[in-house]
Amino acid sequence: MNRPAPSSNRAFNTALTTVIVQVGCLTPIIILGFLFLGQWLDRQFNAGPWFTVAFILGAMPVSVIVLFLIVNSATRRLKSEKKSEISPKEDSASG
């Protein structure tokens, strides 16, 4: 059986936890930031709820894009770590 090394599994779990925490913290920060910005603009321009509604609707795609960027970055980092773990083993086996 080919079981992953415990250090490799630990690195994966750490990266996964990091991604979950980043997404879990950044999503509400983005939404609340857009909410308060919309409310502030509504008060400044006496525009009713229109800025708030527009900014809340705009926060949704922004948070999805940030989610994608975080996951993409973590995936690239894990792949590069996995390649660096594999290449020294291959070099020692061939030599």
N, C-alpha and C positions, 0 to 999 in steps of 0.2 A: 504494500500500500504506500502511496505517495502522500504523506501528510506534510502540510507546510510546517516549517520550523516555527517554534514558539515565538521567536523574536519577530519573524515576518508577520505572524498572526497578531502580535501585540502592536506592531506598527500600523497594520490595517485598522485595528480597533481604535487606536488613538486617532488616526486620521478621520475615521468615520465619526467619532465623538466630536472632534473639532468642527467638522462640517455641520453636524446637527446643532451644535451650540451657536456657531456663527449664523446659520440661517434662522435659528430660533430667536436670536437677539436682534439681528438686522431687520427682519421683516416688520416687527412691531415698531422699531425705531423709524423706519422709512414711512410707515403708515401714519404714525403719530406726528412725525415731522411735517408731512404733507397736510395733515389735518389742521395743525396749528398754523401753518403758513396760509392755508386757505381761509381760516377764521380771521387771521390778522388782515389779510387782503380784503375780506368782506367788510371789516370794520373801517379800514382806510378809505375804501371807495364807496361805502354804503351800498353794497351790491346785493344784499340779501344773502341767501345761501349758495349763490352760484359758484363762487371761487372754491368754497369748501367742497361742494359736490364734484367739481371738475378736478380738484387736486386729489380727492379720495379715489376717483376713478383712474386718475393718472398714476397713483401710487401702486395700483395693482400690477400693471405691466413692468413698472420699474422694479418692484420686488421680485417678480419672476425672472427678469434679466439678471438681477444681482444673484438670485439663487442659481441660475445657470452658470454664471461666471465663477461662483464659489465652488460648485461641484466640478466644473471643468478643470479648474486649477488644482483641486485636490486629486482628481483622477490623473492628471499629467504628473503630479508629484509622486503619486504611488507607482505609476508605471516606470518613472525614471529610477526610483528606489529599487524596484523589482529587477530592472535591467542591471543596475550596479551590483546587486546581490548575485545575480546569475553569472555575469561575465568573469569574476575572479575564479569561480568554481570551474568554469569551462577552461580557463587558462591553465589551472593547476592539473586538470585531468589530461590535457593534451601534452603537457610537458613532462 
